[in-house]
Amino acid sequence: MERCPVCRARFKDEPVCYRCGADLSALLTIETEAAVLEQQAVAWLEAGQPLEARRAAEQVLTLRYSPLAAAVQGFARRELVASEARRLERLLR
């Protein structure tokens, strides 16, 4: 978080805004959770688990927008479609 969402003061790494006194602890918790999920999404993708990677990336994107999570989601979706196409191709042979 770069700025307080209430008064737009610069964020000073404190759970309470120095200017307006807004409690930012819940937002900081959400931001931390999103960062952990984003790392998990990348790890799932690296491990060859696109379904889990897509799910984790979608959870990140419900918490906050992240270009990395959006890229992981798109890549995982393409991997799932490609693997399903390969599976169907094998069945039709």
BELTAQUI-V518354 format. One record per helix or strand of 2 or more residues. SS is the DSSP state (H for helix, E for strand). FROM is the first residue (numbers start at 1). LEN is the number of residues. If there is no record, write none. Layout:
ss->SS from->FROM len->LEN
ss->SS from->FROM len->LEN
//
This chain:
ss->H from->25 len->22
ss->H from->50 len->14
ss->H from->67 len->26
//
